[in-house]
């Protein structure tokens, strides 16, 4: 499909025809989601981008008018259900790395871990992880001012 618009650069024009979807990482997170040494916590950033994706609603539009008629969540329960192993598998990291990154995000205040017991096919499954996104804190981390860079940090330690 040839576009009637051009940027004046062949490569830019070619890439404009790609429909790439997935997680979006705001540039600000590389300064606001950092380890104690001031370096970006890349694992936590990537995992948070995925959590934010799941909490972004799907738009339902009227086919005729194109008008927005509803918003729909992407997951089944009231909170996003994920296991540390699912996160590890998705991003090619160890379960311990996934666990530590989730704990880091919780201590940063941008998520809260909620553990629930579920009954699945008559069998009780204990300590199922659900993740609650704290949108107000997400806004702070995404749209911070230079003065707020002296935000709360915590001493990162290896969790078992």
Secondary structure as UniProt FT lines:
FT   HELIX           10..15
FT   TURN            16..17
FT   TURN            27..28
FT   HELIX           29..32
FT   TURN            36..37
FT   HELIX           42..55
FT   STRAND          58..61
FT   TURN            63..65
FT   STRAND          68..72
FT   STRAND          80..81
FT   HELIX           84..91
FT   HELIX           95..108
FT   STRAND          111..120
FT   TURN            121..122
FT   STRAND          123..133
FT   HELIX           135..142
FT   HELIX           146..149
//
